[in-house]
Amino acid sequence: MKQKLLVASLVLLTLLSLAWNVSAQDLPYRFEVNREVVHVYWNADGTMDLDYTWVFTNLRRSHPIDYVDVGTVN
């Protein structure tokens, strides 16, 4: 009887340890864009200059923003 109780306890302990949720890692990049300002300047030769300003806020427990990759139209 004691052996069955010991086996059942070990099986239960094993199942509980497999289902344990650990969130010790930081989340990947998660952020909000609070503000975006784009200034467009036309040059005398017909080209254009763009000046972007973004304000980002990192969300809780996420990695700091290392860089921003901006895609441009062509």
N, C-alpha and C positions, 0 to 999 in steps of 0.2 A: 504494500500500500504506500509506504513512504517512497519507494522507488518510482511509482507512477506519479506521485505528487512532485517529486524532484524533476522528472522528465517533463511534465506539463509546465512547470515553472520555467525550466530552461528554454522550452519551445516558445513560451509567451515572452520571455525576456529577449530572445533572439528576434522575434517578430517586431517587438516594440523598438528595438535598436535599429532595425532596418528602416522603419518608418519615421525615424527621428529627422526632423527638418532643421537644418543648420543654415543660418544666413549670416555667416561671418564675413563673406566676401562683399566688397562694394559692388554696387550695380554699375553696369557700363555707362557710357555717356548718356545722361538724361538732363535736359535743360529746357528752359523756356526762352523764347525771344520776346523780350519786353518791348523793344522799340527798334524800328528800322527806318533809317533816313537815307535817301538816295538823292544826291545832287548831280544833275546832268549839265555839263558845260560843252557848248559847241565851239570848236576852234575855227579860226579864220580859214584854214585849209580844208574845211569840211569834215574833219575828224571829230570825235567826241571823247570827252573825259568823263568818267564816272567816279564819284566819291561816295563810298558806302560807310555808314556808321550803324553798327548793331550793338544792342545792349542785351547781354545774355545773363541768365540767372541759373546756376546749377541747382538741380533738385536734390533733395535730401539723400545722403549716403551714396552719391554718384561720384565718379572720377572727376577731377578738375579738367577743364577744357584745355588741351595741349595746343591745338591748332584748329583753324576753321578752313575748310576746303570749299571754295566758292566756285560754282560752275558758271561759265559765261556763255552767252549765245555767240554764234559765229555766222 
